[in-house]
Amino acid sequence: MATYILATKLSPELTKDVRKRAEIGRKWIERVKKNCPEVKFTAHYALLGPYDFLDIYEAPNEESAAKVSMISLSGGAIAAESWTAIPYKTFIDLIREL
C-alpha cells in the first residue's frame, strides 16, 4: 500500500466551539472507516499553522485516498489536500537509478 498525507483546514463553523472537536473527529473517522475500510491510519496531528490537522495513512490506490479527502470536504472542511509520500530510502534508491 502507498502512504498518503492529508492536510485539512476546517470551516469556521466547525472551529467555533472547540468542545465539540472530539465528537466531530469521531464522526469523521467513522465515515472514513465505513466508506474506506481498506485505509489504515498511522498518525493524526493537530497543527499550528494554515492547516488544522495532518493525517498520515496507507491506502491501496489514489481512488481510496481521494475518498478520504472527499469525506473531509463533505464534512465541513474548507480545504483537504492529499499528497503521496515516498519513503526517503525509496526516494534515494530512485535517484541512484538515474
N, CA, C and O atoms as CSV, one atom per row, in Angstrom:
chain,resi,resn,atom,element,x,y,z
A,1,MET,N,N,0.836,-1.184,0.000
A,1,MET,CA,C,0.000,0.000,0.000
A,1,MET,C,C,0.879,1.245,0.000
A,1,MET,O,O,1.987,1.251,0.536
A,2,ALA,N,N,0.359,2.278,-0.607
A,2,ALA,CA,C,1.072,3.552,-0.664
A,2,ALA,C,C,0.748,4.390,0.570
A,2,ALA,O,O,-0.291,4.208,1.204
A,3,THR,N,N,1.656,5.311,0.901
A,3,THR,CA,C,1.454,6.223,2.027
A,3,THR,C,C,0.975,7.567,1.497
A,3,THR,O,O,1.480,8.071,0.494
A,4,TYR,N,N,0.002,8.132,2.180
A,4,TYR,CA,C,-0.556,9.424,1.809
A,4,TYR,C,C,-0.572,10.343,3.027
A,4,TYR,O,O,-0.630,9.898,4.173
A,5,ILE,N,N,-0.518,11.644,2.734
A,5,ILE,CA,C,-0.613,12.681,3.747
A,5,ILE,C,C,-1.881,13.476,3.436
A,5,ILE,O,O,-2.128,13.825,2.282
A,6,LEU,N,N,-2.676,13.760,4.449
A,6,LEU,CA,C,-3.870,14.582,4.277
A,6,LEU,C,C,-3.745,15.801,5.177
A,6,LEU,O,O,-3.635,15.673,6.396
A,7,ALA,N,N,-3.764,16.985,4.573
A,7,ALA,CA,C,-3.771,18.243,5.322
A,7,ALA,C,C,-5.176,18.818,5.227
A,7,ALA,O,O,-5.712,18.985,4.131
A,8,THR,N,N,-5.773,19.121,6.378
A,8,THR,CA,C,-7.166,19.566,6.420
A,8,THR,C,C,-7.285,20.907,7.125
A,8,THR,O,O,-6.678,21.130,8.172
A,9,LYS,N,N,-8.076,21.795,6.537
A,9,LYS,CA,C,-8.420,23.068,7.167
A,9,LYS,C,C,-9.933,23.060,7.361
A,9,LYS,O,O,-10.690,22.888,6.406
A,10,LEU,N,N,-10.361,23.248,8.595
A,10,LEU,CA,C,-11.788,23.215,8.908
A,10,LEU,C,C,-12.465,24.546,8.605
A,10,LEU,O,O,-11.826,25.598,8.585
A,11,SER,N,N,-13.763,24.477,8.372
A,11,SER,CA,C,-14.539,25.698,8.169
A,11,SER,C,C,-14.662,26.436,9.498
A,11,SER,O,O,-14.547,25.818,10.557
A,12,PRO,N,N,-14.892,27.745,9.459
A,12,PRO,CA,C,-15.064,28.498,10.701
A,12,PRO,C,C,-16.214,27.961,11.567
A,12,PRO,O,O,-16.148,28.026,12.795
A,13,GLU,N,N,-17.253,27.437,10.934
A,13,GLU,CA,C,-18.383,26.892,11.691
A,13,GLU,C,C,-17.953,25.724,12.574
A,13,GLU,O,O,-18.461,25.559,13.684
A,14,LEU,N,N,-17.013,24.911,12.078
A,14,LEU,CA,C,-16.557,23.749,12.840
A,14,LEU,C,C,-15.547,24.109,13.929
A,14,LEU,O,O,-15.276,23.301,14.818
A,15,THR,N,N,-15.005,25.290,13.864
A,15,THR,CA,C,-13.990,25.668,14.860
A,15,THR,C,C,-14.533,26.629,15.931
A,15,THR,O,O,-13.802,27.026,16.839
A,16,LYS,N,N,-15.809,26.997,15.820
A,16,LYS,CA,C,-16.389,27.937,16.795
A,16,LYS,C,C,-16.373,27.376,18.213
A,16,LYS,O,O,-15.967,28.064,19.150
A,17,ASP,N,N,-16.810,26.140,18.372
A,17,ASP,CA,C,-16.899,25.540,19.701
A,17,ASP,C,C,-15.915,24.375,19.776
A,17,ASP,O,O,-16.226,23.268,19.337
A,18,VAL,N,N,-14.735,24.623,20.329
A,18,VAL,CA,C,-13.694,23.593,20.371
A,18,VAL,C,C,-14.092,22.397,21.231
A,18,VAL,O,O,-13.513,21.319,21.094
A,19,ARG,N,N,-15.074,22.574,22.117
A,19,ARG,CA,C,-15.519,21.459,22.959
A,19,ARG,C,C,-16.177,20.359,22.134
A,19,ARG,O,O,-16.261,19.219,22.590
A,20,LYS,N,N,-16.646,20.679,20.929
A,20,LYS,CA,C,-17.282,19.684,20.055
A,20,LYS,C,C,-16.276,18.999,19.137
A,20,LYS,O,O,-16.647,18.122,18.358
A,21,ARG,N,N,-15.010,19.391,19.223
A,21,ARG,CA,C,-13.989,18.881,18.320
A,21,ARG,C,C,-13.869,17.358,18.367
A,21,ARG,O,O,-13.766,16.719,17.320
A,22,ALA,N,N,-13.881,16.772,19.556
A,22,ALA,CA,C,-13.736,15.315,19.672
A,22,ALA,C,C,-14.896,14.590,19.000
A,22,ALA,O,O,-14.688,13.578,18.331
A,23,GLU,N,N,-16.098,15.089,19.167
A,23,GLU,CA,C,-17.273,14.455,18.556
A,23,GLU,C,C,-17.219,14.555,17.028
A,23,GLU,O,O,-17.522,13.591,16.325
A,24,ILE,N,N,-16.835,15.715,16.530
A,24,ILE,CA,C,-16.715,15.900,15.082
A,24,ILE,C,C,-15.656,14.943,14.524
A,24,ILE,O,O,-15.871,14.314,13.489
A,25,GLY,N,N,-14.525,14.836,15.204
A,25,GLY,CA,C,-13.462,13.930,14.769
A,25,GLY,C,C,-13.891,12.479,14.802
A,25,GLY,O,O,-13.537,11.707,13.910
A,26,ARG,N,N,-14.653,12.094,15.824
A,26,ARG,CA,C,-15.133,10.715,15.928
A,26,ARG,C,C,-16.067,10.385,14.765
A,26,ARG,O,O,-15.964,9.311,14.172
A,27,LYS,N,N,-16.976,11.303,14.436
A,27,LYS,CA,C,-17.898,11.082,13.311
A,27,LYS,C,C,-17.138,10.981,11.996
A,27,LYS,O,O,-17.478,10.169,11.136
A,28,TRP,N,N,-16.104,11.814,11.842
A,28,TRP,CA,C,-15.314,11.783,10.609
A,28,TRP,C,C,-14.618,10.430,10.442
A,28,TRP,O,O,-14.689,9.832,9.369
A,29,ILE,N,N,-13.952,9.948,11.479
A,29,ILE,CA,C,-13.232,8.680,11.351
A,29,ILE,C,C,-14.200,7.522,11.142
A,29,ILE,O,O,-13.863,6.561,10.449
A,30,GLU,N,N,-15.393,7.590,11.723
A,30,GLU,CA,C,-16.398,6.551,11.487
A,30,GLU,C,C,-16.809,6.515,10.023
A,30,GLU,O,O,-16.964,5.440,9.445
A,31,ARG,N,N,-16.985,7.691,9.423
A,31,ARG,CA,C,-17.338,7.747,7.990
A,31,ARG,C,C,-16.215,7.198,7.128
A,31,ARG,O,O,-16.463,6.476,6.162
A,32,VAL,N,N,-14.985,7.537,7.475
A,32,VAL,CA,C,-13.847,7.023,6.696
A,32,VAL,C,C,-13.782,5.506,6.813
A,32,VAL,O,O,-13.611,4.818,5.807
A,33,LYS,N,N,-13.916,4.975,8.022
A,33,LYS,CA,C,-13.849,3.527,8.211
A,33,LYS,C,C,-14.967,2.806,7.465
A,33,LYS,O,O,-14.752,1.728,6.911
A,34,LYS,N,N,-16.162,3.399,7.450
A,34,LYS,CA,C,-17.299,2.788,6.758
A,34,LYS,C,C,-17.099,2.792,5.242
A,34,LYS,O,O,-17.348,1.789,4.572
A,35,ASN,N,N,-16.649,3.926,4.710
A,35,ASN,CA,C,-16.534,4.087,3.258
A,35,ASN,C,C,-15.187,3.672,2.686
A,35,ASN,O,O,-15.070,3.449,1.481
A,36,CYS,N,N,-14.176,3.567,3.528
A,36,CYS,CA,C,-12.826,3.222,3.076
A,36,CYS,C,C,-12.203,2.212,4.051
A,36,CYS,O,O,-11.195,2.523,4.685
A,37,PRO,N,N,-12.776,1.027,4.181
A,37,PRO,CA,C,-12.255,0.073,5.171
A,37,PRO,C,C,-10.827,-0.380,4.898
A,37,PRO,O,O,-10.160,-0.910,5.787
A,38,GLU,N,N,-10.362,-0.176,3.682
A,38,GLU,CA,C,-9.012,-0.578,3.317
A,38,GLU,C,C,-7.947,0.416,3.766
A,38,GLU,O,O,-6.757,0.104,3.724
A,39,VAL,N,N,-8.358,1.607,4.194
A,39,VAL,CA,C,-7.429,2.657,4.610
A,39,VAL,C,C,-6.971,2.405,6.044
A,39,VAL,O,O,-7.774,2.085,6.921
A,40,LYS,N,N,-5.653,2.556,6.266
A,40,LYS,CA,C,-5.073,2.350,7.601
A,40,LYS,C,C,-4.351,3.633,8.022
A,40,LYS,O,O,-3.380,4.045,7.387
A,41,PHE,N,N,-4.834,4.258,9.097
A,41,PHE,CA,C,-4.210,5.472,9.601
A,41,PHE,C,C,-3.015,5.124,10.469
A,41,PHE,O,O,-3.074,4.212,11.293
A,42,THR,N,N,-1.925,5.865,10.274
A,42,THR,CA,C,-0.724,5.639,11.074
A,42,THR,C,C,-0.417,6.803,12.008
A,42,THR,O,O,0.304,6.630,12.991
A,43,ALA,N,N,-0.961,8.006,11.712
A,43,ALA,CA,C,-0.729,9.158,12.587
A,43,ALA,C,C,-1.783,10.224,12.337
A,43,ALA,O,O,-2.308,10.350,11.230
A,44,HIS,N,N,-2.088,10.994,13.388
A,44,HIS,CA,C,-3.046,12.095,13.309
A,44,HIS,C,C,-2.515,13.222,14.194
A,44,HIS,O,O,-2.256,13.015,15.379
A,45,TYR,N,N,-2.355,14.403,13.622
A,45,TYR,CA,C,-1.792,15.535,14.348
A,45,TYR,C,C,-2.681,16.766,14.224
A,45,TYR,O,O,-3.258,17.023,13.168
A,46,ALA,N,N,-2.784,17.521,15.309
A,46,ALA,CA,C,-3.356,18.863,15.260
A,46,ALA,C,C,-2.196,19.805,14.946
A,46,ALA,O,O,-1.090,19.625,15.456
A,47,LEU,N,N,-2.449,20.803,14.113
A,47,LEU,CA,C,-1.376,21.679,13.651
A,47,LEU,C,C,-1.582,23.121,14.096
A,47,LEU,O,O,-2.706,23.566,14.332
A,48,LEU,N,N,-0.480,23.829,14.201
A,48,LEU,CA,C,-0.488,25.276,14.385
A,48,LEU,C,C,0.039,25.852,13.078
A,48,LEU,O,O,1.225,25.724,12.774
A,49,GLY,N,N,-0.828,26.477,12.312
A,49,GLY,CA,C,-0.421,26.993,11.012
A,49,GLY,C,C,-1.622,27.080,10.094
A,49,GLY,O,O,-2.757,27.149,10.566
A,50,PRO,N,N,-1.393,27.078,8.780
A,50,PRO,CA,C,-2.502,27.268,7.843
A,50,PRO,C,C,-3.491,26.099,7.790
A,50,PRO,O,O,-4.633,26.286,7.370
A,51,TYR,N,N,-3.080,24.913,8.203
A,51,TYR,CA,C,-3.978,23.761,8.256
A,51,TYR,C,C,-4.240,23.406,9.713
A,51,TYR,O,O,-3.434,23.704,10.595
A,52,ASP,N,N,-5.381,22.764,9.952
A,52,ASP,CA,C,-5.762,22.392,11.310
A,52,ASP,C,C,-5.296,20.993,11.699
A,52,ASP,O,O,-4.946,20.751,12.854
A,53,PHE,N,N,-5.290,20.067,10.730
A,53,PHE,CA,C,-4.932,18.682,11.031
A,53,PHE,C,C,-4.096,18.088,9.911
A,53,PHE,O,O,-4.190,18.499,8.754
A,54,LEU,N,N,-3.277,17.112,10.281
A,54,LEU,CA,C,-2.468,16.362,9.331
A,54,LEU,C,C,-2.610,14.880,9.681
A,54,LEU,O,O,-2.385,14.472,10.820
A,55,ASP,N,N,-2.984,14.096,8.693
A,55,ASP,CA,C,-3.114,12.651,8.872
A,55,ASP,C,C,-2.155,11.946,7.937
A,55,ASP,O,O,-1.959,12.367,6.797
A,56,ILE,N,N,-1.565,10.882,8.418
A,56,ILE,CA,C,-0.723,10.013,7.605
A,56,ILE,C,C,-1.427,8.670,7.567
A,56,ILE,O,O,-1.777,8.107,8.604
A,57,TYR,N,N,-1.629,8.166,6.366
A,57,TYR,CA,C,-2.354,6.906,6.234
A,57,TYR,C,C,-1.875,6.122,5.023
A,57,TYR,O,O,-1.209,6.656,4.137
A,58,GLU,N,N,-2.227,4.853,5.007
A,58,GLU,CA,C,-1.909,3.984,3.889
A,58,GLU,C,C,-3.205,3.640,3.171
A,58,GLU,O,O,-4.237,3.397,3.798
A,59,ALA,N,N,-3.132,3.626,1.855
A,59,ALA,CA,C,-4.288,3.279,1.026
A,59,ALA,C,C,-3.786,2.491,-0.176
A,59,ALA,O,O,-2.644,2.668,-0.600
A,60,PRO,N,N,-4.625,1.627,-0.727
A,60,PRO,CA,C,-4.186,0.798,-1.839
A,60,PRO,C,C,-4.022,1.553,-3.159
A,60,PRO,O,O,-3.314,1.090,-4.053
A,61,ASN,N,N,-4.681,2.729,-3.286
A,61,ASN,CA,C,-4.628,3.449,-4.564
A,61,ASN,C,C,-5.097,4.894,-4.393
A,61,ASN,O,O,-5.558,5.291,-3.323
A,62,GLU,N,N,-4.970,5.661,-5.461
A,62,GLU,CA,C,-5.348,7.080,-5.433
A,62,GLU,C,C,-6.836,7.266,-5.215
A,62,GLU,O,O,-7.253,8.242,-4.592
A,63,GLU,N,N,-7.642,6.346,-5.718
A,63,GLU,CA,C,-9.087,6.468,-5.561
A,63,GLU,C,C,-9.478,6.429,-4.085
A,63,GLU,O,O,-10.308,7.221,-3.638
A,64,SER,N,N,-8.889,5.520,-3.339
A,64,SER,CA,C,-9.172,5.441,-1.905
A,64,SER,C,C,-8.704,6.704,-1.197
A,64,SER,O,O,-9.397,7.219,-0.319
A,65,ALA,N,N,-7.537,7.201,-1.572
A,65,ALA,CA,C,-7.024,8.437,-0.964
A,65,ALA,C,C,-7.945,9.615,-1.290
A,65,ALA,O,O,-8.188,10.470,-0.438
A,66,ALA,N,N,-8.451,9.658,-2.505
A,66,ALA,CA,C,-9.372,10.736,-2.886
A,66,ALA,C,C,-10.654,10.676,-2.065
A,66,ALA,O,O,-11.199,11.717,-1.697
A,67,LYS,N,N,-11.139,9.479,-1.775
A,67,LYS,CA,C,-12.345,9.342,-0.949
A,67,LYS,C,C,-12.135,9.941,0.432
A,67,LYS,O,O,-13.026,10.603,0.966
A,68,VAL,N,N,-10.958,9.713,1.016
A,68,VAL,CA,C,-10.681,10.268,2.343
A,68,VAL,C,C,-10.770,11.797,2.285
A,68,VAL,O,O,-11.357,12.417,3.172
A,69,SER,N,N,-10.196,12.400,1.255
A,69,SER,CA,C,-10.270,13.862,1.103
A,69,SER,C,C,-11.711,14.318,0.905
A,69,SER,O,O,-12.136,15.311,1.495
A,70,MET,N,N,-12.456,13.600,0.084
A,70,MET,CA,C,-13.843,13.996,-0.193
A,70,MET,C,C,-14.723,13.868,1.050
A,70,MET,O,O,-15.634,14.672,1.249
A,71,ILE,N,N,-14.456,12.869,1.883
A,71,ILE,CA,C,-15.201,12.750,3.132
A,71,ILE,C,C,-14.911,13.964,4.016
A,71,ILE,O,O,-15.814,14.488,4.668
A,72,SER,N,N,-13.665,14.408,4.038
A,72,SER,CA,C,-13.306,15.596,4.820
A,72,SER,C,C,-14.036,16.827,4.294
A,72,SER,O,O,-14.584,17.610,5.070
A,73,LEU,N,N,-14.040,16.991,2.986
A,73,LEU,CA,C,-14.698,18.154,2.390
A,73,LEU,C,C,-16.209,18.118,2.607
A,73,LEU,O,O,-16.821,19.154,2.864
A,74,SER,N,N,-16.806,16.946,2.507
A,74,SER,CA,C,-18.256,16.859,2.691
A,74,SER,C,C,-18.649,17.001,4.156
A,74,SER,O,O,-19.823,17.206,4.464
A,75,GLY,N,N,-17.680,16.893,5.063
A,75,GLY,CA,C,-17.957,17.021,6.485
A,75,GLY,C,C,-17.683,18.397,7.053
A,75,GLY,O,O,-17.757,18.588,8.266
A,76,GLY,N,N,-17.366,19.364,6.197
A,76,GLY,CA,C,-17.189,20.717,6.681
A,76,GLY,C,C,-15.797,21.304,6.550
A,76,GLY,O,O,-15.574,22.449,6.941
A,77,ALA,N,N,-14.858,20.546,6.010
A,77,ALA,CA,C,-13.526,21.112,5.771
A,77,ALA,C,C,-13.612,22.073,4.587
A,77,ALA,O,O,-14.346,21.820,3.631
A,78,ILE,N,N,-12.869,23.167,4.648
A,78,ILE,CA,C,-12.836,24.081,3.507
A,78,ILE,C,C,-11.648,23.776,2.591
A,78,ILE,O,O,-11.578,24.266,1.464
A,79,ALA,N,N,-10.721,22.962,3.090
A,79,ALA,CA,C,-9.593,22.513,2.270
A,79,ALA,C,C,-9.154,21.145,2.779
A,79,ALA,O,O,-9.075,20.901,3.983
A,80,ALA,N,N,-8.872,20.265,1.829
A,80,ALA,CA,C,-8.351,18.935,2.162
A,80,ALA,C,C,-7.425,18.533,1.029
A,80,ALA,O,O,-7.877,18.231,-0.076
A,81,GLU,N,N,-6.140,18.531,1.301
A,81,GLU,CA,C,-5.145,18.180,0.289
A,81,GLU,C,C,-4.523,16.839,0.630
A,81,GLU,O,O,-4.071,16.613,1.753
A,82,SER,N,N,-4.506,15.954,-0.354
A,82,SER,CA,C,-3.865,14.650,-0.175
A,82,SER,C,C,-2.615,14.604,-1.035
A,82,SER,O,O,-2.635,14.982,-2.207
A,83,TRP,N,N,-1.540,14.140,-0.445
A,83,TRP,CA,C,-0.267,14.028,-1.142
A,83,TRP,C,C,0.267,12.611,-1.012
A,83,TRP,O,O,0.107,11.965,0.023
A,84,THR,N,N,0.899,12.139,-2.072
A,84,THR,CA,C,1.582,10.856,-1.999
A,84,THR,C,C,2.910,11.066,-1.285
A,84,THR,O,O,3.623,12.031,-1.563
A,85,ALA,N,N,3.240,10.170,-0.370
A,85,ALA,CA,C,4.500,10.260,0.365
A,85,ALA,C,C,5.384,9.074,-0.023
A,85,ALA,O,O,4.956,7.922,0.038
A,86,ILE,N,N,6.598,9.366,-0.414
A,86,ILE,CA,C,7.554,8.321,-0.801
A,86,ILE,C,C,8.555,8.171,0.339
A,86,ILE,O,O,9.178,9.154,0.741
A,87,PRO,N,N,8.718,6.973,0.861
A,87,PRO,CA,C,9.726,6.794,1.917
A,87,PRO,C,C,11.092,7.293,1.438
A,87,PRO,O,O,11.455,7.106,0.277
A,88,TYR,N,N,11.834,7.920,2.328
A,88,TYR,CA,C,13.104,8.538,1.950
A,88,TYR,C,C,14.062,7.542,1.307
A,88,TYR,O,O,14.696,7.871,0.304
A,89,LYS,N,N,14.186,6.342,1.850
A,89,LYS,CA,C,15.086,5.341,1.279
A,89,LYS,C,C,14.679,5.006,-0.150
A,89,LYS,O,O,15.535,4.872,-1.025
A,90,THR,N,N,13.391,4.870,-0.391
A,90,THR,CA,C,12.905,4.596,-1.744
A,90,THR,C,C,13.250,5.752,-2.666
A,90,THR,O,O,13.659,5.534,-3.806
A,91,PHE,N,N,13.092,6.967,-2.191
A,91,PHE,CA,C,13.425,8.159,-2.963
A,91,PHE,C,C,14.905,8.154,-3.355
A,91,PHE,O,O,15.249,8.415,-4.507
A,92,ILE,N,N,15.768,7.856,-2.396
A,92,ILE,CA,C,17.211,7.801,-2.669
A,92,ILE,C,C,17.520,6.702,-3.677
A,92,ILE,O,O,18.337,6.899,-4.577
A,93,ASP,N,N,16.876,5.546,-3.535
A,93,ASP,CA,C,17.079,4.454,-4.497
A,93,ASP,C,C,16.659,4.877,-5.905
A,93,ASP,O,O,17.305,4.501,-6.884
A,94,LEU,N,N,15.590,5.650,-6.009
A,94,LEU,CA,C,15.144,6.138,-7.314
A,94,LEU,C,C,16.195,7.066,-7.931
A,94,LEU,O,O,16.470,6.997,-9.129
A,95,ILE,N,N,16.768,7.920,-7.110
A,95,ILE,CA,C,17.814,8.837,-7.592
A,95,ILE,C,C,19.030,8.063,-8.105
A,95,ILE,O,O,19.620,8.415,-9.126
A,96,ARG,N,N,19.387,7.022,-7.390
A,96,ARG,CA,C,20.564,6.219,-7.791
A,96,ARG,C,C,20.344,5.561,-9.157
A,96,ARG,O,O,21.302,5.303,-9.887
A,97,GLU,N,N,19.087,5.293,-9.498
A,97,GLU,CA,C,18.782,4.650,-10.770
A,97,GLU,C,C,18.900,5.613,-11.958
A,97,GLU,O,O,18.904,5.175,-13.108
A,98,LEU,N,N,18.994,6.898,-11.692
A,98,LEU,CA,C,19.027,7.884,-12.786
A,98,LEU,C,C,20.375,7.936,-13.481
A,98,LEU,O,O,20.557,8.714,-14.417
